[in-house]
């Protein structure tokens, strides 16, 4: 039995703790947050859903080294569910305390720096797997599942998104995770594989329309950053194509393009009426309440496609799944897909199934393993294989 610490008692952290309690056979799960009331609310929700005495809420400041090291001294696995920019510091504390770690990532540059510390993790006998969650994370693992259906995959494409089940104009979107992470995905460049090589592709490029049947209808997909984590470099020279796009209702991408062109994504302070403001912070201040004001039963959609050869014949494998808000538990689909991918990885580490070191998400869990674990959690994952010969 293992001791888990969930850092961050928000939406994803609460879902992570639930899954650890249900499937991780823990001796203890600590939910730690800078706001003790938030940690206690997360603990209370899980205690209302599960008959358990293994939960503990504690207050901790992630910026306080002494507090963090005291918290982690007796923990087996830390799951970081705090904003991505804090994960460098959290990784420091994990290594110093010899605590294995999983995080929700979201910034490929930070993830690459974490992976470069593999030798330190090996020396400490711990495992670090960054960039788990829905995307990056589950989407990468689902791409592997499609690839595993073929002898020789060559072209791999991923489409995924979390959406309000009942969209309301004019936004047709709702905030299911930290808004800083959302804007981070909408800024900068993505890294894809095209013609066998890793290339940079600007966000919002190459918008396309995909159909998801009568249940969902048509959606628009566009390029966003960070969704593939380090997968492009791992498969450079092995795949001819690797791409990932984010799904939204019609009109969303035009709104975001306009906001970015207006300068609202900028992080450079500017003068306004003799006051210095950061445009992105002001933009978040205005937009976040709008995205939170309507009921947000949600749906998450994911489709991965691998084209290559199977049995010497050209073949396409398509893997698809949908997830909805759960009225019984009150968990959003986004919380389940984001949190539970991270908790699956943490449980793998606790079981000793991964070697020591810092391991990229595409090397830490196969698609087949995820399929087995997903079924335990009620995921309905459809696999279709089509002969193209």
Secondary structure as GFF3:
##gff-version 3
##sequence-region A 1 389
A	DSSP	beta_strand	2	7	.	.	.	ID=ss1
A	DSSP	alpha_helix	11	23	.	.	.	ID=ss2
A	DSSP	beta_strand	26	33	.	.	.	ID=ss3
A	DSSP	alpha_helix	36	49	.	.	.	ID=ss4
A	DSSP	beta_strand	55	59	.	.	.	ID=ss5
A	DSSP	alpha_helix	65	72	.	.	.	ID=ss6
A	DSSP	beta_strand	77	80	.	.	.	ID=ss7
A	DSSP	three_ten_helix	84	86	.	.	.	ID=ss8
A	DSSP	alpha_helix	87	96	.	.	.	ID=ss9
A	DSSP	beta_strand	100	103	.	.	.	ID=ss10
A	DSSP	alpha_helix	108	115	.	.	.	ID=ss11
A	DSSP	alpha_helix	118	124	.	.	.	ID=ss12
A	DSSP	beta_strand	127	129	.	.	.	ID=ss13
A	DSSP	pi_helix	134	138	.	.	.	ID=ss14
A	DSSP	alpha_helix	139	147	.	.	.	ID=ss15
A	DSSP	beta_strand	152	164	.	.	.	ID=ss16
A	DSSP	alpha_helix	179	185	.	.	.	ID=ss17
A	DSSP	beta_strand	189	194	.	.	.	ID=ss18
A	DSSP	beta_strand	197	202	.	.	.	ID=ss19
A	DSSP	beta_strand	208	211	.	.	.	ID=ss20
A	DSSP	alpha_helix	213	216	.	.	.	ID=ss21
A	DSSP	beta_strand	218	222	.	.	.	ID=ss22
A	DSSP	alpha_helix	231	234	.	.	.	ID=ss23
A	DSSP	beta_strand	241	248	.	.	.	ID=ss24
A	DSSP	alpha_helix	252	261	.	.	.	ID=ss25
A	DSSP	beta_strand	269	272	.	.	.	ID=ss26
A	DSSP	beta_strand	275	278	.	.	.	ID=ss27
A	DSSP	alpha_helix	279	292	.	.	.	ID=ss28
A	DSSP	beta_strand	298	310	.	.	.	ID=ss29
A	DSSP	beta_strand	313	324	.	.	.	ID=ss30
A	DSSP	alpha_helix	333	350	.	.	.	ID=ss31
A	DSSP	beta_strand	357	358	.	.	.	ID=ss32
A	DSSP	alpha_helix	361	364	.	.	.	ID=ss33
A	DSSP	alpha_helix	367	376	.	.	.	ID=ss34
A	DSSP	beta_strand	381	387	.	.	.	ID=ss35
###
